[in-house]
Amino acid sequence: MRAAVLKEYGEPLEIEDVESPDPAPDGAVVEVDACGVCRSDWHGWQGDWDWIGAKPPKGQILGHEPAGRVVATGEEVEGVSEGDRVAVPFNLADGVCPECMAGHSNVCENVVPLGFAEVAQGAFAEEVHVPTADMNAVHLPDGVDSVDMAGLGCRFMTAFHGLAHRADVGPGDWVAVHGCGGVGLSAVHIADALGANVVAVDLTDEKLSKAESLGADETVNAAETDDVPKAVKALADGGADVSIDALGIAETSRNSVLSLGRRGQHLQIGLTTQEEQGMVALPTDAMVMQEIDFLGSFGMQPTRYDEIFRMVDRGKLDPSSVVSETISLDDVPGTLASMSDYGTVGIPVCNEFA
């Protein structure tokens, strides 16, 4: 099969013919219909995240946002069958650790990141193997398009989990979103669907315009604003109730915290870059004195995907609205490279592999 393989960090991925996977006894092989191209793939391509044990080895097939059709299963698999259409989360769980057993499989103690570990080759390929398929292969509803669902396994559901389960977002609350890449635009759309008022913050008018089309009530161009938190507070009745860092750099993380009103909630979704290496200085005293909460969101339990599917079915959410373009496997290396200059708007999706 054809796949996009990491040969050297920062050098274009190479499209190669590699062996197709065979299913493990508890696994399934999925023919990939579509796979989102995510900034996390860019981080892996750059060789980031060794500080959290997620630096992909050379020779890795990247890609972690797949949707497709099951073509083979191991003898222990009971939950999916050949022909089933599924989505796959990026944070593959084992299904048996205490966190999984307690319903928190998204923070599995033995989590394996799809496309970032040798034992979990990614989905920029014609086929991808899904371990512990009864846990990690999520049935897609009839009638939904795989392209529309390609971002579901990472960006869209991470934003949904953060807003619907981790933060306390209610109708009429002010939500600030710092960084309008794929996960930030997903957060704008989801916050709007949950009834919140949304302030979108980014450096480019094009992304802010896209945010407005997805439900942002107000926008702040950070490139033209001396004091981003002050600008957000002026728009959000004195301070946001929930503020999201959807990028993962020190500046956006601090701006997010400082955009909050008293007893506000900061939601950290973006993981950091080589510059921060997981460590960001924060206005700790202000957080204490204003009783500000700092929350993280890492994926979402597959058992809760039906919450998104019900909202999609009722027309309240539309993951396809965040998809910006469809590309071929041969286009993936160039698309990743364009992310170095933040040159993508929304979620590019690869849907041509042969």
Residue pairs with C-beta under 8 A, 6 or more apart in sequence:
1 17
1 18
1 19
1 20
1 125
1 126
1 127
1 353
2 15
2 16
2 17
2 18
2 125
2 126
2 329
2 353
2 354
3 15
3 16
3 17
3 18
3 61
3 121
3 124
3 125
3 126
3 329
4 13
4 14
4 15
4 61
4 62
4 63
4 124
4 125
4 329
4 332
4 333
5 13
5 14
5 15
5 16
5 18
5 59
5 60
5 61
6 13
6 44
6 45
6 56
6 57
6 58
6 59
6 60
6 61
6 62
7 13
7 14
7 58
7 59
8 58
9 45
9 46
9 47
9 58
10 45
10 46
10 47
12 333
12 334
12 337
13 45
13 62
13 124
13 332
13 333
13 336
14 333
15 329
15 330
15 333
18 61
18 125
20 29
20 126
20 127
21 29
21 121
21 127
21 128
21 129
22 29
22 72
22 129
23 29
23 72
23 73
23 74
23 77
23 129
23 133
24 74
24 129
24 131
25 74
25 75
25 76
25 77
26 74
26 76
26 77
26 131
26 132
26 133
26 134
27 73
27 74
27 77
27 129
27 130
27 131
27 132
27 133
28 70
28 72
28 73
28 74
28 77
28 80
28 86
28 129
28 130
28 133
28 137
29 70
29 71
29 72
29 73
29 127
29 128
29 129
29 130
30 66
30 68
30 69
30 70
30 71
30 86
30 88
30 123
30 127
30 128
30 129
30 130
30 137
31 68
31 69
31 70
31 71
31 126
31 127
32 63
32 66
32 67
32 68
32 123
32 125
32 126
32 127
32 128
32 353
33 67
33 68
33 69
33 85
33 146
33 147
33 351
34 66
34 67
34 68
34 146
34 147
34 149
34 150
34 326
34 349
34 350
34 351
35 63
35 64
35 65
35 66
35 67
35 123
35 124
35 150
35 349
35 350
35 351
36 65
36 150
36 151
36 153
36 154
36 155
36 182
36 347
36 348
36 349
36 350
37 63
37 65
37 327
37 332
37 335
37 336
37 344
37 347
37 348
37 349
37 350
38 64
38 65
38 151
38 154
38 155
38 182
38 347
39 181
39 182
39 183
39 339
40 64
40 90
40 154
40 271
41 62
41 63
41 64
41 115
41 124
41 336
42 336
42 339
42 340
43 49
43 271
43 273
44 54
44 55
44 56
44 60
44 62
44 115
44 116
45 62
45 336
46 274
47 55
48 55
48 273
48 274
49 55
49 116
49 271
51 277
51 278
52 271
52 278
54 113
54 116
54 117
55 116
56 62
56 115
56 116
56 117
57 117
57 118
59 118
60 115
60 116
60 117
60 118
60 121
60 122
61 115
61 121
61 122
61 123
61 124
61 125
62 115
62 116
62 122
62 124
63 114
63 115
63 122
63 123
63 124
63 125
63 128
63 332
63 350
64 90
64 113
64 114
64 115
64 116
64 122
64 123
64 153
64 154
65 90
65 123
65 150
65 151
65 152
65 153
65 154
65 155
66 87
66 88
66 114
66 123
66 128
66 150
66 153
67 85
67 86
67 87
67 88
67 140
67 146
67 147
67 149
67 150
67 152
67 153
68 85
68 86
68 123
68 128
68 146
69 83
69 84
69 85
69 86
70 80
70 81
70 82
70 83
70 84
70 85
70 86
70 133
70 137
71 82
71 127
72 82
73 80
73 81
73 82
73 133
74 133
77 133
77 134
78 134
79 133
79 134
79 137
80 86
80 133
80 134
80 137
80 139
84 137
84 139
85 139
85 140
85 146
86 130
86 137
86 138
86 139
86 140
87 138
87 140
87 149
87 152
87 153
87 305
88 114
88 123
88 128
88 130
88 136
88 137
88 138
88 153
89 106
89 114
89 136
89 138
89 153
89 154
89 157
89 299
89 300
89 302
90 113
90 114
90 115
90 153
90 154
90 299
91 106
91 107
91 108
91 111
91 112
91 113
91 114
91 298
91 299
92 108
92 111
92 112
92 113
92 114
92 120
92 130
92 131
92 132
92 136
93 100
93 105
93 106
93 108
93 110
93 111
93 132
93 135
93 136
94 100
94 108
94 109
94 110
94 111
94 132
94 135
95 105
95 108
95 132
95 134
95 135
97 108
97 109
97 110
98 109
99 105
99 107
99 108
99 109
100 108
100 109
100 135
103 301
103 303
104 301
105 135
105 301
105 302
105 303
106 161
106 298
106 299
106 300
106 301
107 298
112 119
112 120
112 131
113 120
114 120
114 122
114 123
114 128
114 153
115 121
115 122
115 123
115 124
116 122
119 131
120 129
120 131
121 128
121 129
122 128
124 329
124 332
124 350
125 329
125 353
126 353
126 354
130 136
130 137
135 302
136 302
138 302
138 305
140 146
140 149
141 309
141 312
141 313
144 309
144 312
145 320
146 351
147 320
147 323
147 326
147 349
147 351
148 318
148 319
148 320
148 323
149 319
150 323
150 347
150 349
150 350
150 351
151 182
151 186
151 319
151 322
151 323
151 347
151 349
152 305
152 308
152 319
154 183
154 299
155 182
155 183
155 186
155 322
155 347
156 183
156 186
156 190
156 308
156 319
156 322
157 299
157 300
157 305
157 308
158 183
158 186
158 269
158 297
158 298
158 299
158 300
159 183
159 184
159 186
159 187
159 190
159 244
159 246
159 269
159 297
160 186
160 190
160 300
160 307
160 308
161 297
161 298
161 299
161 300
161 301
161 304
162 187
162 244
162 267
162 269
162 295
162 297
163 169
163 175
163 187
163 190
163 191
163 194
163 242
163 244
163 267
164 190
164 194
164 307
165 300
165 304
166 267
166 295
166 296
166 297
167 242
167 265
167 267
167 295
168 241
168 242
168 265
169 175
169 191
169 194
169 196
169 241
169 242
170 194
170 195
170 196
171 194
171 195
171 196
172 195
172 196
172 197
173 195
173 196
173 197
173 241
173 242
174 196
174 197
174 198
174 199
174 235
174 236
174 237
174 239
174 240
174 241
174 242
175 187
175 191
175 196
175 197
175 198
175 199
175 240
175 241
175 242
175 243
175 244
176 198
176 199
176 200
176 201
176 232
176 236
176 240
176 242
176 243
176 244
176 256
176 259
176 260
177 184
177 187
177 188
177 191
177 198
177 199
177 200
177 201
177 211
177 216
177 243
177 244
177 246
178 184
178 201
178 228
178 243
178 244
178 245
178 246
178 247
178 252
178 255
178 256
178 259
179 201
179 202
179 245
179 246
179 247
179 248
179 252
179 270
180 188
180 200
180 201
180 202
180 207
180 208
180 210
180 211
180 246
181 207
181 246
181 247
181 342
181 344
182 322
182 344
182 346
182 347
183 246
183 269
183 270
184 200
184 202
184 211
184 244
184 246
184 247
185 207
185 210
185 211
185 214
185 322
185 346
185 347
186 319
186 322
187 244
187 246
187 269
188 198
188 200
188 211
188 214
188 215
188 216
189 214
189 215
189 317
189 318
189 321
189 322
190 317
191 198
191 215
191 242
192 198
192 214
192 215
192 216
193 215
193 311
193 316
193 317
196 241
196 242
197 217
197 218
197 236
198 211
198 215
198 216
198 217
198 218
199 216
199 217
199 218
199 219
199 220
199 232
199 235
199 236
199 240
199 259
200 208
200 211
200 212
200 216
200 218
200 219
200 220
201 219
201 220
201 222
201 228
201 232
201 252
201 255
202 208
202 211
202 219
202 221
202 222
203 221
203 222
203 223
203 342
204 221
204 223
204 342
205 221
206 345
207 345
208 216
208 219
208 220
208 221
210 345
210 346
211 219
212 219
213 321
214 321
214 322
218 235
218 236
220 228
220 231
220 232
220 235
222 228
222 255
225 231
228 255
228 259
229 255
229 258
229 259
232 239
232 240
232 243
232 255
232 259
233 239
233 240
233 259
233 261
236 259
236 261
237 261
238 261
239 259
239 260
239 261
239 262
239 264
240 259
240 260
240 261
240 264
241 260
241 261
241 264
241 265
242 260
242 264
242 265
242 266
242 267
243 256
243 257
243 259
243 260
243 264
243 265
243 266
243 267
244 256
244 266
244 267
244 268
244 269
245 252
245 253
245 255
245 256
245 266
245 267
245 268
245 269
245 270
246 252
246 269
246 270
247 270
248 268
248 269
248 270
248 271
248 272
248 273
248 276
249 270
249 272
249 273
249 275
249 276
250 272
250 275
250 276
250 280
250 281
252 270
253 266
253 268
253 270
253 280
253 282
254 280
254 281
254 282
254 283
256 266
256 267
256 268
257 266
257 282
257 283
257 286
257 287
257 292
257 294
258 283
258 286
260 266
260 290
260 292
261 290
262 290
262 291
262 292
263 290
263 291
263 292
263 293
264 290
264 292
264 293
265 292
265 293
265 295
266 292
266 293
266 294
266 295
267 295
267 296
267 297
268 294
268 295
268 296
268 297
269 296
269 297
271 278
272 278
272 279
272 280
282 294
286 292
287 294
308 317
308 319
311 317
312 318
312 319
322 346
322 347
323 346
323 347
323 348
323 349
324 344
324 345
324 346
324 347
324 348
325 346
325 348
325 349
326 348
326 349
326 350
326 351
326 352
327 335
327 348
327 349
327 350
327 351
327 352
328 350
328 351
328 352
328 353
329 350
329 352
329 353
331 350
332 350
335 344
335 348
338 344
